[in-house]
Each structure stands twice: as C-alpha cells, then as structure tokens.
Amino acid sequence: MPHIAGKVGRTAYQGGDWSRGVLSVGQAVAFADAVEPLAAIIDRFKVEAAAAMARLLPAGDVR
C-alpha cells in the first residue's frame, strides 16, 4: 500500500535516495546518454545556445 499511496515515492523525492522509490522521468529520459553533474550540463547548454544565436545573426553583426 505505501507504494500505491505515493508514500515511498514522496520519501525518495524528499530525501534524494532514488533507490528507495519509483520516480517519474518522462519521455525525455530516452535522450539521456550519460550521467553528469548539473553544472556541466548547464555549461554545455550555454555554449550550444551561444552557437545557435550566432548562426541566426547576419554576417558581421556583433551583438
């Protein structure tokens, strides 16, 4: 019953011990190919976003 009622999952979310409960991840988990620190993910995202923005600017435009 604790699994069905959500008590086990709630405890896992609150304490961070993912091995003690069932946690939802959604369809985006299919794109995960590595486990890495959040800071590394954010840094890569910033580099990729800057590169994408640079491709959108007209040639020679430096904003």
N, C-alpha and C positions, 0 to 999 in steps of 0.2 A: 504493500500500500504506500509506503513512503516514496517509492519511485513514481507511482501514478499521480500522487498528490503534488509532486514537484518539490518535496522537501529535500530530497537528495541532490537534485539539480541546483536548487537555491543555495544549499550549503557549498556546493562546488563553485558556484559563481562568487559567493561572498568570500570564501577562503582562498580561492585560486587553485585548489587542488583538483585539477581536471580529471584525475584518475579515479575520483570517488563519485562521479556522477555522469549523467548523459547531458552533454551541452550541444546546443544547436549551432551550426556553422553556415548553413545556407548553400546555395549553388556555387557561390564564389570559391568554395574550397577546391573545386576542380582546377582552378588556376594556380593553386599553391604547389610549388615545386621545391621549396626549401623552407627551413625554419631559420629565421634570422632575427636579430634584435630590431625593435621598432625604429630606433634611430637610423639604422642602415636603410630601412625601407623608406623612411621619410627623406633621407638624403638622396636616394636614387630617384624618388618621385620628383624632388625639386630639380634635379639635373634633367630628367626627361621632360618636365614641364617647360623649363627654360629653352630646351632644344625645339620643342614643338612651337613655342611662341616665336622663336627666331625664324622658323620656316614660314610663319604667317606674315611677317613683316616684309614690306617691299625691299628689294635690294638696296643697300646703302642707308636704310632708315635705322638709326640707332636710338632707341628709346630707353 
